Amino acid sequence: MLHSIRWRIAVPFVLLILASIWALGFYLSNFMANTYISNLRSHLTEQARLISNMAEPYINVDTEGLDALAKELGQQIDARVTIIYEDGWVLGDSESDPATMENHADRPEVVEALSGAVGVSTRYSLTLGYQMMYVAVPVVSDGAEIGVARLALPLTEVNAYSAHINYVVAIAAAIASALAIVVALLIAKVTTNPVRKLTQMSRRIAKGELDQRIHVSSRDEIGELAQTFNQMSAKLREMVSLISGTRDKMAAILSNMADGALIIDGQGKVAMANDAAERILGIKEEEMLSRSFIEVARDHELADILTRCMETGEQQSGQAETELDRRFLRMIATPIETDGEAGSLIIIQDFTEQRRLETVRRDFVSNISHELRTPLASIKALSETLCEGAIADESVARDFLERINVEVDKLGQMVQELGQLSRIESGEVAFNMEPIEIGDVIAWVGQRLRPQADRAGLSLTMEVPATLPQALADREQVEYVLLNLLHNAIKFTPHGGQIVLSARVAGDYAIAVSVADTGIGIPPEDISRIFERFYKADQARAGGGTGLGLAIAKHIIHAHGGQISAQSTEGKGSTFTFTLPLASTHSPKP
């Protein structure tokens, strides 16, 4: 309980007030009782003097008259009156027979009175059987003490009065104490209530509820504290809002960065990683945290860059090709301070795709140079031969010109296919999407190239279900793809081989069209690259062609929302398959 400020204020205050009230009550009680007794003693003394004066004529003259006088005066003043001779014997008493009473010479009040003073004594009366207050004065005659006039009053009345005084004082003290306790508690509550509110607000702020404000109207220290608290709360809310905004911006930047970002602490362990770092390193952020960078990167070259940065305290950069997935990464490590100790900021850039595109670009340049070099060399050789005199021989000149014409046609075909591929890739070609019968397209393509298959001694068959649904496609573009695939199958299938054109429903949304042959097949290392422009396996180079047909076919099928793939076993044949969407699950495109 005393841990509360309210009780630490109220309890001492209440104890101090209670002690003061009860001490004052005790003092007042004693003071009033003593005052009453003192007044009573003075009153009895005055009455005793009067009785002394009245008794003086009787002492040596009429002792019996003294007893009657004592009884009469006792009734009048309602007190015990006793007249005692100087030798201590009682001459008159208002309560008892003097003859039966013992000698009072040894009574303290009598002794004092006989000495000329006022004697006062309080004691138990053996005669009456209760406490009495005795007041005695001398009876003086001719300047000599000849006796004592004594008044006695029972203390029961005095005790009753004292008890009444004590009762009144106790009641007053109790009421004052109760009021003091209530007032102390109210004062403590009023004083500590703003502090309690401040405590509650502080707890809410600690939980993140920053829109707290306390209303205190007082202008004392508590009011100033509340005002300061409100200012602090507003400032804290402003700062947290600013920090939160900055944090959200940084989080958005880090989350949307294409480059991986990691914070490394002074022990070389990962403290933070963004989404790109998860993607590049192939590990979740929660699995990275508190692990060393070498465990996360799994590459000693990248770890060496971080080590150099931490040792030199300077920015370090480098490149590495990972051994696991053969990716090309560039890393920049910059020293920073994290939590009061040296750390590092790591930026990881994935150049794998750029490097692949660079390789494709180099291959493209190499391939197109190769493809152009051969016909150009032939044209130049033939034209030089004509210039050197062969033009004079009409038959030779005609043959050479026909050969030049063939090479020019090849160059024209290459330019045409390059232009077509460029237009498809850039989206300039408008596809006329409409429901078509794939069976009709397969039949038309097979009929067109059947003479070539017959000349090559090949068996060409078509397998199309009668219930095959319509596909949503551009018929002309699909015919180009089928013609290209069937032409390649005829070209690379030996005499006596078989070629099958087929179509089937693939799942709920597509039709799969396949061209299967029993030809020479494709080496496994070339399967993944046969759809690249100008890429030709060694067998394909022997057969001629521009190397652009499959690249164009891939882009056409992708533009339809389908996929094209190849499966091949070297020496046994190949199967090319592409998919087209069903017309029943798509709306025709204009």
C-alpha positions as CSV (number, residue, x, y, z in Angstrom):
1,M,0.0,0.0,0.0
2,L,2.8,2.4,0.9
3,H,4.2,1.9,-2.6
4,S,1.5,4.3,-3.8
5,I,2.1,8.1,-3.6
6,R,-1.5,8.6,-2.6
7,W,-1.0,6.5,0.6
8,R,2.4,7.9,1.3
9,I,0.8,11.3,1.4
10,A,-2.4,10.3,3.2
11,V,-1.0,8.0,5.9
12,P,1.6,10.3,7.5
13,F,-0.9,13.2,7.2
14,V,-3.6,11.2,9.0
15,L,-1.3,9.9,11.7
16,L,0.0,13.4,12.4
17,I,-3.6,14.8,12.7
18,L,-4.8,11.9,14.8
19,A,-1.8,12.2,17.2
20,S,-2.5,16.0,17.4
21,I,-6.2,15.6,18.0
22,W,-5.9,12.9,20.7
23,A,-3.1,14.7,22.4
24,L,-5.1,17.8,22.5
25,G,-8.2,15.8,23.7
26,F,-6.2,14.3,26.5
27,Y,-4.9,17.7,27.5
28,L,-8.4,19.2,27.4
29,S,-9.8,16.4,29.4
30,N,-7.3,16.7,32.1
31,F,-7.4,20.4,32.1
32,M,-11.1,20.6,32.4
33,A,-11.2,17.9,35.2
34,N,-8.4,19.7,37.1
35,T,-10.2,23.0,36.6
36,Y,-13.5,21.6,37.9
37,I,-11.7,20.1,40.9
38,S,-9.9,23.3,41.6
39,N,-13.1,25.3,41.4
40,L,-14.8,22.7,43.7
41,R,-12.0,22.9,46.2
42,S,-12.2,26.7,46.2
43,H,-16.0,26.5,46.7
44,L,-15.6,24.0,49.5
45,T,-12.9,26.2,51.1
46,E,-15.2,29.2,51.1
47,Q,-18.0,27.2,52.6
48,A,-15.7,25.7,55.2
49,R,-14.6,29.2,56.3
50,L,-18.2,30.2,56.7
51,I,-18.8,27.1,58.8
52,S,-15.6,27.9,60.8
53,N,-16.9,31.3,61.6
54,M,-20.3,29.9,62.6
55,A,-18.8,27.2,64.8
56,E,-16.3,29.3,66.7
57,P,-18.8,30.6,69.3
58,Y,-20.0,27.0,70.1
59,I,-16.7,25.1,70.5
60,N,-16.0,25.8,74.1
61,V,-19.6,26.6,75.1
62,D,-22.1,24.2,73.5
63,T,-20.6,21.1,71.9
64,E,-24.0,19.5,71.5
65,G,-25.1,22.6,69.6
66,L,-22.2,22.0,67.2
67,D,-23.5,18.6,66.2
68,A,-26.9,20.1,65.5
69,L,-25.3,22.9,63.6
70,A,-23.2,20.4,61.5
71,K,-26.3,18.4,60.6
72,E,-28.3,21.5,59.7
73,L,-25.5,22.9,57.5
74,G,-24.8,19.6,55.9
75,Q,-28.4,19.4,54.7
76,Q,-28.3,23.0,53.4
77,I,-25.1,22.7,51.4
78,D,-25.5,19.0,50.5
79,A,-22.1,18.1,51.8
80,R,-20.7,16.3,54.8
81,V,-19.9,18.8,57.6
82,T,-17.5,17.8,60.4
83,I,-16.4,20.0,63.3
84,I,-13.3,18.7,65.1
85,Y,-11.8,19.9,68.3
86,E,-8.1,20.8,68.4
87,D,-7.3,17.4,70.1
88,G,-8.7,15.6,67.1
89,W,-12.1,14.4,68.6
90,V,-15.2,15.1,66.5
91,L,-17.6,17.5,68.1
92,G,-20.2,17.5,65.3
93,D,-20.8,15.6,62.0
94,S,-23.7,15.8,59.6
95,E,-23.5,12.1,58.6
96,S,-22.6,10.2,61.8
97,D,-22.8,10.3,65.6
98,P,-19.6,12.1,66.9
99,A,-19.5,9.7,69.9
100,T,-18.9,6.7,67.6
101,M,-16.3,8.4,65.4
102,E,-12.6,7.8,65.9
103,N,-10.0,10.5,66.6
104,H,-9.2,12.6,63.5
105,A,-6.0,14.2,64.8
106,D,-3.9,12.2,62.2
107,R,-6.0,13.2,59.2
108,P,-3.8,15.1,56.8
109,E,-6.3,17.9,56.2
110,V,-6.8,18.2,60.0
111,V,-3.1,18.4,60.6
112,E,-2.7,21.1,57.9
113,A,-5.7,23.1,59.2
114,L,-4.4,23.0,62.8
115,S,-1.2,24.5,61.5
116,G,-3.1,27.5,60.2
117,A,-3.4,26.5,56.5
118,V,-6.2,25.1,54.4
119,G,-6.0,21.3,54.4
120,V,-7.1,19.4,51.3
121,S,-7.1,15.6,51.0
122,T,-8.7,13.0,48.8
123,R,-9.0,9.4,50.2
124,Y,-11.3,6.5,50.9
125,S,-13.6,7.1,53.8
126,L,-13.8,4.1,56.2
127,T,-16.9,5.6,57.7
128,L,-18.8,6.1,54.5
129,G,-17.2,3.4,52.4
130,Y,-16.3,5.5,49.2
131,Q,-13.8,8.1,47.9
132,M,-14.2,11.6,49.4
133,M,-12.6,15.0,49.0
134,Y,-11.9,16.7,52.3
135,V,-11.3,20.5,52.7
136,A,-10.5,21.7,56.3
137,V,-9.9,25.2,57.7
138,P,-9.0,26.2,61.2
139,V,-11.5,27.5,63.7
140,V,-9.7,30.5,65.2
141,S,-10.5,32.2,68.4
142,D,-8.4,35.1,69.7
143,G,-5.7,34.3,67.2
144,A,-5.4,30.6,68.2
145,E,-6.6,27.5,66.3
146,I,-9.1,25.8,68.7
147,G,-10.6,23.4,66.2
148,V,-11.2,22.5,62.6
149,A,-14.2,22.9,60.3
150,R,-14.1,20.3,57.6
151,L,-16.3,19.8,54.5
152,A,-16.3,16.5,52.6
153,L,-17.8,15.8,49.2
154,P,-18.1,12.4,47.5
155,L,-15.8,12.0,44.4
156,T,-18.5,10.1,42.6
157,E,-19.9,13.4,41.4
158,V,-16.4,14.5,40.4
159,N,-15.7,11.2,38.6
160,A,-19.0,11.5,36.8
161,Y,-18.2,15.0,35.7
162,S,-14.7,13.9,34.6
163,A,-16.2,10.9,32.7
164,H,-18.7,13.2,31.0
165,I,-15.9,15.5,30.0
166,N,-13.8,12.6,28.7
167,Y,-16.8,11.3,26.7
168,V,-17.4,14.7,25.1
169,V,-13.7,15.1,24.3
170,A,-13.5,11.6,22.9
171,I,-16.6,12.1,20.7
172,A,-15.2,15.4,19.4
173,A,-11.8,13.8,18.8
174,A,-13.4,10.8,17.0
175,I,-15.4,13.2,14.8
176,A,-12.4,15.3,14.1
177,S,-10.3,12.2,13.3
178,A,-12.9,10.9,10.9
179,L,-13.1,14.3,9.2
180,A,-9.3,14.5,9.1
181,I,-9.1,11.0,7.5
182,V,-11.7,11.9,4.9
183,V,-10.0,15.2,4.1
184,A,-6.6,13.6,4.0
185,L,-7.8,11.0,1.6
186,L,-9.5,13.6,-0.6
187,I,-6.5,15.8,-0.6
188,A,-4.2,12.8,-1.4
189,K,-6.6,11.7,-4.2
190,V,-6.9,15.2,-5.7
191,T,-3.1,15.6,-5.5
192,T,-2.2,12.2,-6.9
193,N,-5.1,11.8,-9.5
194,P,-3.1,13.8,-12.2
195,V,-0.1,11.6,-11.4
196,R,-2.2,8.5,-11.8
197,K,-3.5,9.8,-15.1
198,L,0.0,10.5,-16.2
199,T,1.0,7.0,-15.3
200,Q,-1.9,5.5,-17.3
201,M,-1.1,7.7,-20.2
202,S,2.6,6.7,-20.0
203,R,1.6,3.0,-20.1
204,R,-0.6,3.6,-23.2
205,I,2.3,5.5,-24.8
206,A,4.6,2.6,-24.0
207,K,2.1,0.3,-25.8
208,G,2.2,2.6,-28.9
209,E,-0.9,4.7,-28.3
210,L,0.7,8.0,-28.9
211,D,-2.4,10.2,-29.2
212,Q,-2.6,10.7,-25.5
213,R,-3.4,14.0,-23.8
214,I,-4.1,14.8,-20.1
215,H,-6.4,17.6,-19.0
216,V,-5.4,19.3,-15.7
217,S,-6.7,22.7,-14.9
218,S,-4.5,23.4,-11.9
219,R,-1.6,25.8,-12.2
220,D,0.6,24.2,-9.6
221,E,3.5,21.8,-10.1
222,I,1.2,19.0,-11.2
223,G,-0.4,21.3,-13.8
224,E,3.1,22.1,-15.1
225,L,4.0,18.4,-15.2
226,A,0.8,17.6,-17.1
227,Q,1.5,20.4,-19.6
228,T,5.0,19.2,-20.0
229,F,3.7,15.7,-20.5
230,N,1.3,16.8,-23.2
231,Q,4.1,18.6,-25.0
232,M,6.3,15.6,-24.7
233,S,3.5,13.4,-26.1
234,A,2.9,15.7,-29.0
235,K,6.6,15.9,-29.8
236,L,7.0,12.1,-29.4
237,R,4.0,11.6,-31.7
238,E,5.6,13.9,-34.3
239,M,8.9,12.2,-34.0
240,V,7.5,8.7,-34.3
241,S,5.4,9.8,-37.2
242,L,8.4,11.2,-38.9
243,I,10.5,8.1,-38.1
244,S,7.6,5.8,-39.2
245,G,7.3,7.7,-42.5
246,T,11.0,7.5,-43.1
247,R,11.0,3.9,-42.1
248,D,8.1,3.1,-44.5
249,K,9.8,4.9,-47.3
250,M,13.1,3.0,-46.6
251,A,11.2,-0.2,-46.4
252,A,9.4,0.5,-49.7
253,I,12.7,1.4,-51.3
254,L,14.4,-1.7,-50.0
255,S,11.5,-3.9,-50.8
256,N,11.3,-2.7,-54.4
257,M,15.0,-2.6,-55.1
258,A,16.2,-4.8,-57.8
259,D,19.5,-5.2,-56.0
260,G,19.9,-7.2,-52.9
261,A,20.7,-5.2,-49.7
262,L,22.0,-6.7,-46.4
263,I,23.1,-5.1,-43.2
264,I,26.0,-7.0,-41.5
265,D,26.8,-6.4,-37.8
266,G,30.3,-6.1,-36.2
267,Q,30.5,-9.9,-35.8
268,G,29.9,-10.5,-39.5
269,K,26.3,-11.7,-39.1
270,V,23.3,-10.7,-41.1
271,A,21.1,-8.2,-39.3
272,M,18.7,-7.3,-42.1
273,A,18.0,-8.3,-45.7
274,N,15.5,-7.1,-48.3
275,D,13.3,-9.1,-50.7
276,A,15.8,-8.9,-53.6
277,A,18.5,-10.4,-51.3
278,E,16.2,-13.3,-50.5
279,R,15.6,-13.9,-54.2
280,I,19.3,-13.6,-55.3
281,L,20.7,-15.7,-52.4
282,G,17.8,-18.1,-52.4
283,I,17.2,-18.0,-48.6
284,K,14.5,-16.3,-46.5
285,E,15.3,-13.3,-44.3
286,E,14.3,-15.1,-41.1
287,E,16.8,-17.9,-42.0
288,M,19.5,-15.3,-42.7
289,L,19.3,-13.4,-39.4
290,S,22.1,-14.0,-36.9
291,R,23.9,-16.2,-39.4
292,S,27.3,-15.4,-40.8
293,F,27.5,-13.9,-44.2
294,I,29.6,-16.9,-45.6
295,E,26.8,-19.2,-44.5
296,V,24.2,-17.1,-46.3
297,A,26.2,-16.3,-49.5
298,R,27.8,-19.8,-49.8
299,D,30.6,-18.3,-51.9
300,H,34.1,-17.6,-50.6
301,E,34.7,-14.8,-53.2
302,L,31.8,-12.8,-51.9
303,A,32.9,-13.5,-48.3
304,D,36.4,-12.2,-49.2
305,I,34.9,-8.9,-50.3
306,L,33.2,-8.4,-47.0
307,T,36.3,-9.4,-45.1
308,R,38.4,-6.8,-46.9
309,C,35.8,-4.1,-46.2
310,M,35.7,-4.9,-42.5
311,E,39.5,-5.1,-42.2
312,T,40.3,-1.9,-44.2
313,G,37.2,0.1,-43.2
314,E,36.9,1.2,-46.8
315,Q,34.4,0.4,-49.6
316,Q,35.2,-2.8,-51.5
317,S,33.7,-4.3,-54.6
318,G,34.1,-7.3,-56.8
319,Q,32.4,-9.9,-59.0
320,A,31.9,-13.6,-58.6
321,E,30.2,-16.5,-60.4
322,T,28.4,-18.8,-58.0
323,E,29.3,-22.5,-58.2
324,L,25.8,-23.8,-57.2
325,D,23.6,-22.1,-59.8
326,R,26.2,-20.5,-62.1
327,R,25.0,-17.0,-61.6
328,F,27.1,-13.9,-62.1
329,L,27.0,-11.5,-59.2
330,R,28.5,-8.1,-58.4
331,M,28.9,-7.1,-54.7
332,I,29.7,-3.8,-53.1
333,A,30.5,-3.7,-49.4
334,T,30.4,-0.3,-47.6
335,P,31.4,0.2,-43.9
336,I,28.7,1.6,-41.7
337,E,27.9,1.9,-38.0
338,T,25.2,-0.4,-36.5
339,D,24.2,-0.2,-32.8
340,G,27.3,1.7,-31.9
341,E,29.7,-0.8,-33.5
342,A,31.3,-1.1,-37.0
343,G,29.2,-3.0,-39.5
344,S,28.8,-3.2,-43.3
345,L,26.1,-2.5,-45.9
346,I,26.2,-5.0,-48.8
347,I,24.7,-4.4,-52.2
348,I,24.4,-7.5,-54.4
349,Q,23.6,-7.1,-58.1
350,D,22.6,-10.1,-60.2
351,F,24.1,-9.7,-63.7
352,T,23.2,-13.2,-64.8
353,E,20.5,-12.1,-67.2
354,Q,22.6,-9.2,-68.6
355,R,25.4,-11.6,-69.1
356,R,23.1,-14.1,-70.8
357,L,21.8,-11.3,-73.1
358,E,25.4,-10.2,-73.8
359,T,26.1,-13.8,-74.8
360,V,23.0,-13.9,-76.9
361,R,24.0,-10.6,-78.5
362,R,27.5,-11.9,-79.3
363,D,26.1,-15.1,-80.7
364,F,23.6,-13.1,-82.7
365,V,26.4,-11.0,-84.2
366,S,28.5,-14.1,-84.8
367,N,25.6,-16.0,-86.4
368,I,24.4,-13.2,-88.6
369,S,28.0,-12.5,-89.7
370,H,28.3,-16.2,-90.5
371,E,25.0,-16.3,-92.3
372,L,25.8,-13.2,-94.4
373,R,29.4,-14.1,-95.1
374,T,28.5,-17.3,-97.0
375,P,26.1,-15.9,-99.6
376,L,28.1,-12.7,-99.9
377,A,31.3,-14.7,-100.5
378,S,29.5,-16.8,-103.1
379,I,28.1,-13.7,-104.9
380,K,31.5,-12.1,-104.8
381,A,33.3,-15.2,-106.2
382,L,30.7,-15.6,-108.9
383,S,30.7,-12.0,-109.9
384,E,34.6,-11.9,-110.0
385,T,34.6,-15.0,-112.2
386,L,32.1,-13.3,-114.6
387,C,34.2,-10.1,-114.6
388,E,37.3,-12.1,-115.5
389,G,35.7,-13.3,-118.7
390,A,33.3,-16.0,-117.9
391,I,30.5,-13.7,-118.9
392,A,31.6,-14.3,-122.5
393,D,30.5,-17.9,-122.2
394,E,26.7,-17.6,-122.3
395,S,26.0,-21.0,-120.6
396,V,28.5,-20.4,-117.9
397,A,27.3,-16.8,-117.4
398,R,23.6,-17.9,-117.1
399,D,24.6,-20.6,-114.6
400,F,26.6,-18.1,-112.5
401,L,23.8,-15.6,-112.6
402,E,21.3,-18.2,-111.5
403,R,23.5,-19.0,-108.6
404,I,23.8,-15.3,-107.7
405,N,20.1,-15.1,-107.8
406,V,19.8,-18.0,-105.4
407,E,22.2,-16.4,-102.9
408,V,20.3,-13.1,-103.2
409,D,17.0,-14.9,-102.5
410,K,18.6,-16.4,-99.4
411,L,19.7,-12.9,-98.3
412,G,16.2,-11.6,-99.0
413,Q,14.6,-14.4,-97.0
414,M,17.0,-13.6,-94.1
415,V,16.1,-9.9,-94.1
416,Q,12.4,-10.8,-94.4
417,E,12.5,-13.2,-91.4
418,L,14.6,-10.7,-89.4
419,G,12.0,-8.0,-90.0
420,Q,9.2,-10.4,-89.2
421,L,10.9,-11.4,-85.9
422,S,11.5,-7.8,-85.0
423,R,7.9,-6.8,-85.6
424,I,6.6,-9.8,-83.6
425,E,8.9,-9.0,-80.7
426,S,7.9,-5.3,-80.7
427,G,4.2,-6.1,-80.9
428,E,3.7,-4.4,-84.2
429,V,2.2,-7.5,-85.8
430,A,-1.6,-7.5,-85.3
431,F,-2.9,-11.1,-84.8
432,N,-6.3,-11.9,-86.2
433,M,-7.6,-14.0,-83.3
434,E,-10.6,-16.1,-84.2
435,P,-12.0,-19.6,-83.7
436,I,-10.3,-22.0,-86.2
437,E,-10.4,-25.7,-86.9
438,I,-6.9,-27.1,-86.1
439,G,-7.7,-30.2,-88.1
440,D,-8.2,-28.1,-91.3
441,V,-4.9,-26.2,-90.7
442,I,-3.0,-29.5,-90.2
443,A,-4.6,-31.0,-93.4
444,W,-3.7,-27.9,-95.4
445,V,-0.1,-27.9,-94.2
446,G,0.3,-31.7,-94.8
447,Q,-1.2,-31.4,-98.3
448,R,1.2,-28.5,-99.2
449,L,4.4,-30.3,-98.1
450,R,3.4,-33.9,-98.9
451,P,5.2,-33.7,-102.3
452,Q,8.5,-32.9,-100.5
453,A,7.9,-35.8,-98.1
454,D,7.2,-38.2,-101.0
455,R,10.4,-37.1,-102.8
456,A,12.3,-37.7,-99.5
457,G,10.8,-41.2,-99.2
458,L,9.0,-40.3,-96.0
459,S,5.6,-41.4,-94.6
460,L,3.5,-38.4,-93.6
461,T,0.4,-39.1,-91.5
462,M,-2.1,-36.9,-89.6
463,E,-3.9,-37.9,-86.4
464,V,-6.7,-35.4,-85.5
465,P,-9.8,-36.5,-83.4
466,A,-13.1,-35.7,-85.1
467,T,-14.4,-34.1,-81.9
468,L,-11.5,-31.7,-81.5
469,P,-12.8,-28.3,-80.4
470,Q,-11.9,-25.1,-82.1
471,A,-8.8,-23.1,-81.1
472,L,-8.6,-19.3,-80.7
473,A,-5.7,-18.3,-83.0
474,D,-4.5,-16.4,-86.1
475,R,-4.8,-19.1,-88.8
476,E,-2.0,-17.6,-91.0
477,Q,0.5,-17.4,-88.2
478,V,-0.3,-21.0,-87.0
479,E,0.1,-22.2,-90.6
480,Y,3.6,-20.6,-90.6
481,V,4.6,-22.4,-87.4
482,L,3.3,-25.8,-88.7
483,L,5.0,-25.3,-92.1
484,N,8.3,-24.4,-90.4
485,L,8.2,-27.4,-88.0
486,L,7.1,-29.9,-90.8
487,H,9.7,-28.5,-93.2
488,N,12.5,-29.1,-90.5
489,A,11.1,-32.6,-89.9
490,I,11.3,-33.5,-93.6
491,K,14.8,-32.0,-93.8
492,F,16.3,-34.0,-91.0
493,T,14.5,-37.3,-91.4
494,P,16.4,-39.9,-93.4
495,H,14.8,-41.9,-96.3
496,G,12.1,-44.3,-95.1
497,G,11.3,-42.4,-91.9
498,Q,8.0,-41.4,-90.6
499,I,6.4,-38.0,-89.7
500,V,3.2,-37.6,-87.7
501,L,1.1,-34.5,-87.4
502,S,-1.3,-34.7,-84.4
503,A,-3.6,-32.6,-82.2
504,R,-5.3,-33.3,-78.9
505,V,-7.0,-31.5,-76.0
506,A,-4.5,-30.5,-73.3
507,G,-6.4,-29.9,-70.1
508,D,-9.4,-27.6,-69.8
509,Y,-8.1,-24.6,-71.7
510,A,-5.7,-25.6,-74.5
511,I,-5.1,-27.7,-77.6
512,A,-1.7,-29.3,-78.1
513,V,-0.4,-29.7,-81.7
514,S,2.7,-31.9,-82.3
515,V,5.1,-32.7,-85.1
516,A,6.9,-36.0,-84.5
517,D,9.6,-37.5,-86.7
518,T,12.1,-40.4,-86.7
519,G,14.9,-38.2,-87.8
520,I,18.5,-37.7,-86.7
521,G,17.4,-36.0,-83.4
522,I,19.0,-33.1,-81.5
523,P,22.0,-33.3,-79.2
524,P,20.9,-32.8,-75.5
525,E,23.2,-29.7,-75.1
526,D,21.4,-28.0,-78.0
527,I,17.8,-28.6,-76.8
528,S,17.7,-25.5,-74.6
529,R,19.0,-23.2,-77.3
530,I,17.3,-24.3,-80.5
531,F,14.7,-21.5,-80.2
532,E,17.3,-18.8,-80.1
533,R,17.7,-16.7,-83.3
534,F,20.4,-18.0,-85.7
535,Y,21.2,-20.9,-83.4
536,K,21.7,-24.1,-85.3
537,A,23.0,-27.5,-84.2
538,D,25.8,-28.9,-86.3
539,Q,23.3,-31.1,-88.2
540,A,21.2,-28.1,-89.0
541,R,24.1,-26.2,-90.4
542,A,24.7,-29.0,-92.8
543,G,21.2,-28.7,-94.1
544,G,21.3,-24.9,-94.6
545,G,18.5,-22.4,-93.5
546,T,18.6,-19.1,-91.7
547,G,18.2,-20.4,-88.2
548,L,15.4,-17.9,-87.6
549,G,12.4,-20.2,-88.1
550,L,12.1,-21.7,-84.6
551,A,12.8,-18.3,-83.0
552,I,9.9,-16.8,-85.0
553,A,7.7,-19.8,-84.2
554,K,8.4,-19.4,-80.4
555,H,7.3,-15.7,-80.5
556,I,4.2,-16.4,-82.5
557,I,3.1,-19.1,-80.0
558,H,3.9,-17.0,-77.0
559,A,1.8,-14.1,-78.5
560,H,-1.1,-16.6,-78.6
561,G,-0.6,-17.3,-74.9
562,G,0.7,-20.8,-75.6
563,Q,4.0,-22.6,-75.1
564,I,6.3,-24.4,-77.5
565,S,8.8,-27.1,-76.6
566,A,11.0,-29.9,-78.1
567,Q,11.8,-33.4,-77.0
568,S,14.4,-35.4,-78.8
569,T,16.6,-38.5,-78.6
570,E,19.7,-38.2,-80.8
571,G,19.5,-40.8,-83.6
572,K,15.8,-41.7,-83.0
573,G,13.9,-38.5,-83.7
574,S,12.3,-35.4,-82.3
575,T,8.8,-34.2,-81.2
576,F,7.9,-30.5,-81.3
577,T,4.8,-29.5,-79.5
578,F,3.0,-26.2,-79.1
579,T,-0.3,-25.2,-77.4
580,L,-3.1,-22.8,-78.4
581,P,-6.0,-21.6,-76.2
582,L,-9.5,-23.2,-76.7
583,A,-12.0,-20.8,-78.4
584,S,-14.7,-21.9,-75.9
585,T,-12.8,-20.4,-72.9
586,H,-11.8,-17.1,-74.6
587,S,-13.6,-14.3,-76.4
588,P,-12.3,-13.8,-79.9
589,K,-9.9,-10.9,-80.3
590,P,-10.2,-8.4,-83.2
